[in-house]
Amino acid sequence: MDVECVRRFGEWFAHHLSNFNYTWKWGDWSHTLEDDSTAKFSFIRETLEREIRLSYFDRIVGTLPENFSSNAAVFPAVAPNANFRYAAGFKSADIFGRGEVDSNLDVLIERLSRQLSTKLDNGSIISVLEDMSSHRKSTHNASDMAVEGFGGPAGSSWENDVVVRDIFVQNILFLGTKSFSHFLNIVERYVKILQQLNQEPEDRLHTVRIIAEFWKFNTQNMEIVLDKLMNYRVVDPISIITWALDLSVLDTDYSRFYVWTILRNVLFKVNSKVSQLREKIGINAMDEDNSSTQEALDKALRDQRAAFILLFQRFQICLQQLLDRGEVPESSSRWRWISGQMREFGRSFHIDVNRLKFTLEATAFVEPIEPRMLKIWNEIKAVGELLVKSG
């Protein structure tokens, strides 16, 4: 079965079961739990996750046989929750892996948390972030400033310090866990600091990874938070596409629906921006001073083109990495899902792909192309041309 059919059927089936008290003879499906690489296993896992989204954890766990509810690979062991690094009782040695507690840094982290909770102004918060960065520089050599798991070496100021970014973004996310109103309020209060911490592409990619790690046990919130932070220009489509289409994510989550939903939402948002600006220009066609809107449209079109180019480049990189490490496409579930989603994105966005096909061939699909990837690209083009003609 086409992997996109698995995704759509899983989402529909969860809604279907919501109309029947979430009851189903899951015991008859016990044999599918033996192999977590099959489409049936993915279908069950993702259907159950959507049931939790539609209802709540305790309600759904009560509908499952014991061999399902106790299998962490198919059903979570605990209710969806946040993964906050700096919860009460944290130790800097445990977090940063240096083997010894940095009590001064711990004090600064606690001070930041208190000040954010009491809604202090941006200047006060920046002062603490500067103190953190200065402290790290004074206590570690330049070669030690690269902390494992924090995205790379710290820069020359607090805006470039990967640990400062991690601490601040994690605390913002934590204070927003009460509700999305709380989240939006705190983001709006400190959006300028968030933007200062995310001025470069690698900064935005790091922030996407922080968000993904924070909400890894609640992928619905991950989807929503990434979408909202795109609106606030804290992260961008390029950073999210780069994060999602990487084997650090897809090695384990290639068949997880949330990854493909996030990617799809990114492209919808990119296209929506273009459509809105075109509509605005059409409405104001008689306006003599329409240059600012035209400039915004030109930028949106460049962003759209860049997003689609990167999308297909990253798909190819992931597939090539699978081949390089010896995975056989005919028997690899990772290849089936990733290549299947590459085809699906070509189908879903066939109008854009058809319009950009010459650009894509000059940038993303440059000769020499691995024959199996060329076959996928030719299929995407053929289907796109057919859909455009029939549409």
C-alpha positions in Angstrom: 0.0 0.0 0.0 1.2 3.5 -0.8 2.5 5.1 2.4 0.3 8.1 2.0 -2.7 5.8 2.0 -1.6 4.4 5.3 -1.4 7.9 6.7 -4.8 9.0 5.5 -6.4 5.8 6.5 -4.9 6.0 10.0 -6.2 9.5 10.5 -9.7 8.6 9.2 -9.9 5.4 11.3 -9.1 7.3 14.5 -12.0 9.7 13.8 -14.2 6.8 12.9 -13.5 5.1 16.2 -14.2 8.3 18.1 -17.8 7.8 17.1 -17.9 4.4 18.6 -16.4 5.0 22.1 -12.9 4.1 20.7 -13.8 0.4 20.8 -12.1 -2.1 18.4 -11.0 -5.7 18.5 -7.3 -4.8 18.8 -6.6 -8.3 20.1 -7.2 -9.7 16.6 -4.3 -7.5 15.5 -1.8 -8.9 18.1 0.3 -10.6 15.4 1.2 -7.2 13.9 3.2 -6.2 17.0 5.9 -8.7 16.1 7.5 -6.5 13.4 7.6 -2.8 14.0 8.8 -2.1 10.4 5.5 -3.1 8.7 2.9 -0.7 7.5 0.3 -2.4 9.7 2.4 -1.7 12.8 2.7 2.0 11.8 -1.0 2.2 11.1 -1.9 0.9 14.6 0.7 3.1 16.4 -0.4 6.3 14.6 -4.1 5.5 14.9 -3.7 5.2 18.6 -1.8 8.4 18.9 -4.5 10.2 17.0 -7.1 8.7 19.4 -5.2 10.2 22.3 -5.3 13.6 20.5 -9.0 13.3 20.0 -9.7 12.1 23.5 -7.1 11.7 26.3 -4.5 9.2 27.4 -6.4 7.4 30.3 -9.5 7.1 28.2 -7.7 5.3 25.3 -5.4 3.1 27.4 -8.5 1.6 29.0 -9.7 0.4 25.5 -6.6 -1.6 24.8 -5.6 -5.2 25.6 -2.6 -5.5 27.9 -0.2 -6.5 25.1 -0.9 -3.2 23.4 -1.0 -0.9 26.3 2.3 -2.3 27.8 4.1 -2.2 24.4 5.9 1.2 24.4 6.7 0.9 20.7 3.0 1.0 19.8 1.5 3.0 22.7 3.2 5.5 25.0 4.0 4.5 28.5 2.8 7.8 29.9 0.4 10.6 28.8 1.8 13.2 26.4 4.1 15.6 28.2 6.9 18.0 27.9 10.6 17.0 28.1 12.0 20.0 30.1 15.8 19.9 30.7 15.8 22.4 33.5 13.1 21.1 35.7 13.4 21.3 39.5 16.4 19.3 40.7 18.4 19.6 37.5 22.2 19.7 37.7 24.4 21.3 35.1 26.8 18.4 35.2 23.9 16.0 34.2 22.8 18.3 31.4 26.1 19.4 29.8 28.0 16.2 30.6 31.1 18.0 32.0 31.3 15.7 35.1 31.1 18.5 37.6 28.4 20.9 38.8 28.7 24.5 37.6 26.9 26.1 40.6 27.2 29.6 39.2 25.5 28.6 36.0 22.8 26.8 38.0 22.1 30.0 39.9 21.8 32.0 36.7 19.4 29.4 35.2 17.2 29.6 38.3 17.3 33.4 38.2 16.3 33.4 34.5 13.4 31.1 35.3 12.2 33.3 38.1 12.4 36.5 36.1 10.5 34.9 33.1 7.8 33.7 35.6 7.4 37.2 37.0 7.3 38.7 33.5 10.3 41.0 33.8 11.1 43.3 30.9 13.3 42.4 28.0 16.3 44.3 29.3 16.3 42.4 32.6 16.2 39.1 30.8 18.9 40.0 28.3 21.1 41.0 31.3 20.9 37.5 32.7 21.6 35.9 29.3 24.7 38.1 29.0 25.8 37.0 32.4 25.4 33.4 31.4 27.4 33.8 28.2 30.1 35.8 30.0 30.3 33.1 32.8 30.7 30.3 30.2 33.5 32.2 28.5 35.3 32.9 31.7 35.2 29.2 32.9 35.8 27.3 29.7 38.4 27.5 27.0 37.3 28.3 23.5 37.7 24.7 22.4 35.4 23.6 25.2 32.6 25.9 24.3 31.2 23.4 21.9 28.8 21.4 24.0 27.7 17.9 22.9 24.1 18.0 21.7 23.8 21.8 21.7 24.4 22.5 18.0 28.0 23.7 17.8 30.4 26.1 19.3 29.3 29.2 21.2 29.8 32.5 19.5 31.2 35.8 20.6 28.0 37.1 22.2 25.0 35.8 24.1 22.9 35.8 20.8 25.3 33.2 19.4 25.8 31.0 22.5 24.1 27.7 21.9 23.7 26.9 25.6 22.1 30.3 26.3 19.7 29.7 23.4 18.8 26.2 24.7 18.2 27.5 28.2 16.1 30.4 27.1 14.0 28.6 24.5 13.4 25.7 26.8 12.2 28.0 29.6 9.9 29.8 27.2 8.4 26.5 26.1 8.0 25.3 29.6 6.2 28.5 30.8 3.9 28.0 27.8 2.9 24.4 28.6 -0.2 25.5 30.7 -2.1 26.4 27.6 -1.6 27.8 24.1 -2.8 31.2 25.4 0.1 31.1 27.9 2.5 30.1 25.1 1.4 32.9 22.7 1.5 35.5 25.5 5.0 34.7 26.6 6.3 34.5 23.0 4.8 37.9 22.2 6.4 39.3 25.4 9.9 38.0 24.5 9.7 37.7 20.7 12.5 40.2 20.2 14.8 38.2 22.3 13.8 35.0 20.4 14.5 36.7 17.1 17.9 38.0 18.3 18.8 34.4 19.3 17.8 33.2 15.8 19.4 35.5 13.3 21.4 32.9 11.4 20.2 29.7 9.6 22.2 27.5 12.0 20.6 29.3 15.0 17.1 28.7 13.6 17.9 25.0 12.9 19.1 24.7 16.5 15.9 26.2 17.8 13.8 23.7 15.8 15.8 20.9 17.3 15.3 22.3 20.8 11.5 22.4 20.2 11.5 18.9 18.8 13.4 17.6 21.8 11.1 19.5 24.2 7.9 18.2 22.7 9.1 14.7 21.6 6.5 13.1 23.9 3.7 15.3 22.5 4.0 15.6 18.8 0.7 17.5 18.4 2.2 20.3 20.5 5.4 20.1 18.4 3.4 20.7 15.2 1.5 23.6 16.7 4.6 25.3 18.3 6.6 25.1 15.1 3.8 26.6 13.1 3.3 29.5 15.5 7.0 30.3 15.7 7.1 30.5 11.9 4.4 33.1 12.2 6.6 35.1 14.6 9.7 34.6 12.3 11.6 32.9 15.0 12.1 29.8 12.8 11.6 29.5 9.0 10.6 26.9 6.4 14.3 26.2 5.5 15.2 25.3 9.1 12.2 23.0 9.6 12.7 21.2 6.2 16.4 20.7 7.0 15.6 19.3 10.5 12.8 17.0 9.3 14.5 15.5 6.2 17.6 14.3 8.1 18.4 10.7 9.2 18.9 11.9 12.7 15.1 12.2 12.7 14.0 9.7 10.0 16.2 6.8 11.1 13.7 6.2 13.9 10.6 8.3 12.9 10.4 7.7 9.1 6.9 6.2 9.5 5.7 8.7 12.1 2.9 10.8 10.8 3.9 14.0 12.7 7.1 14.4 10.6 5.2 14.4 7.3 2.4 16.6 8.7 5.0 19.2 9.8 6.6 19.2 6.4 3.2 19.5 4.7 2.2 22.4 6.9 5.4 24.2 6.1 4.7 24.0 2.4 1.1 25.0 2.8 2.2 28.1 4.7 4.8 29.0 2.1 2.2 28.7 -0.7 -0.5 30.5 1.4 1.8 33.5 1.7 2.3 33.7 -2.0 -1.5 33.4 -2.6 -2.4 36.1 -0.1 0.1 38.6 -1.6 -1.1 37.9 -5.1 -4.7 38.4 -4.0 -3.7 41.7 -2.3 -2.0 42.9 -5.5 -5.1 42.0 -7.5 -7.4 43.9 -5.1 -5.1 47.0 -5.1 -4.4 46.8 -8.9 -5.4 50.5 -9.3 -3.3 51.7 -6.5 -0.3 53.7 -7.8 1.9 52.8 -4.9 1.8 49.0 -4.9 5.6 48.5 -4.9 5.9 47.3 -1.3 3.4 44.6 -1.8 5.2 43.6 -5.1 8.5 43.4 -3.2 6.9 41.2 -0.6 5.5 38.9 -3.3 8.9 38.7 -5.0 10.5 37.7 -1.7 7.7 35.2 -1.0 8.2 33.6 -4.4 12.0 33.3 -3.7 11.2 31.7 -0.4 8.8 29.3 -2.1 11.3 28.3 -4.7 14.0 27.8 -2.1 11.7 25.6 0.0 10.8 23.3 -2.8 14.4 23.1 -4.0 15.6 22.2 -0.5 12.7 19.7 0.0 13.8 17.6 -3.0 17.5 18.0 -2.3 17.0 16.7 1.3 14.9 13.8 0.1 17.7 12.7 -2.2 20.4 13.2 0.5 18.4 10.9 2.9 17.8 8.2 0.2 21.5 8.3 -0.9 22.6 7.9 2.7 20.4 4.8 3.0 22.1 3.4 -0.1 25.6 4.3 1.1 25.1 2.3 4.3 23.9 -0.7 2.4 20.2 -0.7 2.7 18.4 -2.5 -0.1 15.4 -0.4 -1.4 13.3 -3.5 -2.1 13.4 -4.6 1.5 14.0 -1.4 3.4 11.0 0.1 5.2 12.9 3.4 5.5 13.4 3.6 1.8 9.7 2.7 1.2 8.5 5.4 3.5 10.9 8.2 2.5 10.7 7.6 -1.2 6.9 7.1 -0.9 6.6 10.5 0.8 8.8 12.1 -1.8 6.3 10.9 -4.4 3.4 12.1 -2.3 4.8 15.6 -1.9 5.3 15.6 -5.7 1.6 14.7 -6.1 0.2 17.0 -3.4 2.1 20.0 -4.7 2.0 19.0 -8.3 1.0 22.5 -9.5 4.1 24.0 -7.8 6.4 21.2 -8.9 5.2 21.4 -12.5 5.7 25.2 -12.5 9.2 24.8 -11.0 10.3 21.6 -12.7 13.0 23.2 -14.9 14.3 25.1 -11.8 14.3 21.8 -9.8 16.1 20.0 -12.6 18.8 22.7 -12.7 19.3 22.7 -8.9 17.9 19.6 -7.1 18.1 17.0 -9.8 21.4 17.7 -11.3 23.2 14.9 -13.4 24.4 12.4 -12.5 21.4 11.2 -10.6 21.2 7.8 -8.9 18.9 5.8 -11.3 16.3 5.0 -8.7 16.0 8.6 -7.7 15.8 9.6 -11.3 12.9 7.1 -11.7 11.0 8.7 -8.8 11.6 12.2 -10.3 10.3 11.1 -13.7 7.2 9.6 -12.0 6.6 12.9 -10.1 6.9 14.9 -13.3 4.6 12.6 -15.3 1.9 12.5 -12.6 2.2 16.3 -12.2 1.8 17.0 -15.9 -1.2 14.6 -16.0 -2.9 16.2 -13.0 -2.3 19.7 -14.4 -3.8 18.8 -17.7 -6.8 17.1 -16.1 -7.3 19.8 -13.5 
